[in-house]
Amino acid sequence: MDTKLTLSFDQDVVAKAKKYAADNNISLSRLIEHLLTQVTAKEYKSLEDYPIADWVSMVAEGEVEYKKSPKKTRQDSKDEFFASKK
């Protein structure tokens, strides 16, 4: 059962959160619900104990940069596998 809740956030945080939610094909409500579920899933003494506290701080404070490795081809994976067996 869903419950309506009124919250107040900084305007820039809301704009970034809306964009993040849209980019990930999720509603802002479900994104906030997910984060609150994660925070309340265990007994954390403070927000600093929460494992994604640094990530949440970076998102709230500025642009996050994700670095991806180049995608390996099947041949690269085979070569790596056989090299590890030598």
C-alpha positions as CSV (number, residue, x, y, z in Angstrom):
1,M,0.0,0.0,0.0
2,D,1.5,3.3,-1.1
3,T,1.5,6.3,1.3
4,K,1.8,9.9,0.2
5,L,4.6,11.8,1.7
6,T,5.6,15.5,1.4
7,L,9.3,16.2,1.4
8,S,11.5,19.3,0.8
9,F,14.8,19.1,-1.1
10,D,17.2,21.6,-2.6
11,Q,16.0,22.4,-6.1
12,D,19.3,21.3,-7.8
13,V,19.2,18.0,-6.0
14,V,15.6,17.4,-7.2
15,A,16.6,18.3,-10.8
16,K,19.6,15.9,-10.7
17,A,17.5,13.1,-9.0
18,K,14.7,13.5,-11.7
19,K,17.3,13.2,-14.5
20,Y,18.9,10.2,-12.8
21,A,15.5,8.5,-12.3
22,A,14.5,9.2,-16.0
23,D,17.9,7.9,-17.3
24,N,17.3,4.7,-15.3
25,N,13.7,4.3,-16.3
26,I,12.4,4.6,-12.7
27,S,10.1,7.1,-11.1
28,L,11.5,9.5,-8.6
29,S,9.1,8.0,-6.0
30,R,10.5,4.5,-6.5
31,L,14.1,5.7,-6.5
32,I,13.5,7.4,-3.1
33,E,11.7,4.3,-1.8
34,H,14.6,2.1,-2.9
35,L,17.1,4.3,-1.2
36,L,15.1,4.4,2.0
37,T,14.6,0.7,1.9
38,Q,18.4,0.2,1.6
39,V,19.1,2.7,4.5
40,T,16.6,1.0,6.8
41,A,17.5,-2.6,5.9
42,K,20.1,-2.8,8.6
43,E,20.9,-1.1,11.8
44,Y,23.3,1.6,10.8
45,K,24.6,3.8,13.7
46,S,24.9,6.8,11.3
47,L,24.8,7.7,7.6
48,E,28.6,7.4,7.5
49,D,28.2,3.7,8.3
50,Y,26.0,3.2,5.3
51,P,28.0,1.7,2.4
52,I,27.0,4.1,-0.3
53,A,27.3,7.3,1.7
54,D,30.2,8.4,-0.4
55,W,28.4,7.8,-3.6
56,V,25.3,9.6,-2.4
57,S,27.4,12.5,-1.3
58,M,29.1,12.7,-4.7
59,V,25.7,12.7,-6.5
60,A,24.4,15.4,-4.2
61,E,27.4,17.6,-4.6
62,G,28.4,17.2,-8.2
63,E,28.8,15.2,-11.4
64,V,29.7,11.6,-11.0
65,E,32.1,10.1,-13.5
66,Y,31.7,6.4,-14.3
67,K,34.7,4.7,-15.9
68,K,34.2,1.6,-18.0
69,S,36.7,-0.8,-19.3
70,P,36.7,-1.4,-23.0
71,K,34.5,-4.3,-23.9
72,K,36.5,-7.5,-24.6
73,T,36.0,-9.5,-27.7
74,R,35.4,-13.3,-27.4
75,Q,38.9,-13.8,-28.8
76,D,40.4,-11.5,-26.0
77,S,38.5,-13.5,-23.4
78,K,39.8,-16.9,-24.8
79,D,43.4,-15.6,-25.0
80,E,43.2,-14.4,-21.4
81,F,41.7,-17.7,-20.2
82,F,44.4,-19.8,-22.0
83,A,47.2,-17.5,-20.8
84,S,46.1,-18.0,-17.2
85,K,46.3,-21.8,-17.6
86,K,50.0,-21.7,-18.6
